């Protein structure tokens, strides 16, 4: 550490809560895609933006039961594109967050992960 930087306790709490929220969001996305395939769990409902994207995909898949493979493929690609944009948006909201010390390292790792 080159110099001591004074921080307010309330600011540190806000920063900690924000980083925990981003970690939760990353965990939800990883949970959905981390297994042998695509899995939707109850926890994804707590991440509204992600839940809307995944819900739309699941609805499409159910309506495409007899549809051509290309329709299903397009729907999957559309979902991936939307999740990609969501992750870019989440990372851009995290970047301006004022952080200190170890929190800065956490913030940068979350940005990279998104």
Phi, psi and omega in degrees: 000127182278320179208154182281133178242121182283134178228145177280144181301318179299321178294319179295321178297315179300315180297315180298315179297319179297316180293324176296322179295317178294322177298319179299316180296317178298317179299320180296316179296315180297322179298323182291324185247359188282342184272211180279000181186202182269122182230127177258127179243171179297331182292336179295336179295336181281353176247089192307308184299317179292318181300321179296316180297311182293319179299320178296319179296314180298318178299316177300314182298321179292325180280343181263022186307324180249010184282166178295152180304323182297326177295318178294320179297317178297318179296317178295318178295319178299316178298315180298319178298316180294320178293322177300313179296321178299315181294320177298318179296316179298316179296321180291330177286331182281326185307314183283356180300124179289122181230163181229143170049236183298331178297327178296319178296316177301313181302312181297322179292323177293320178300314179296319182294320176295000000 
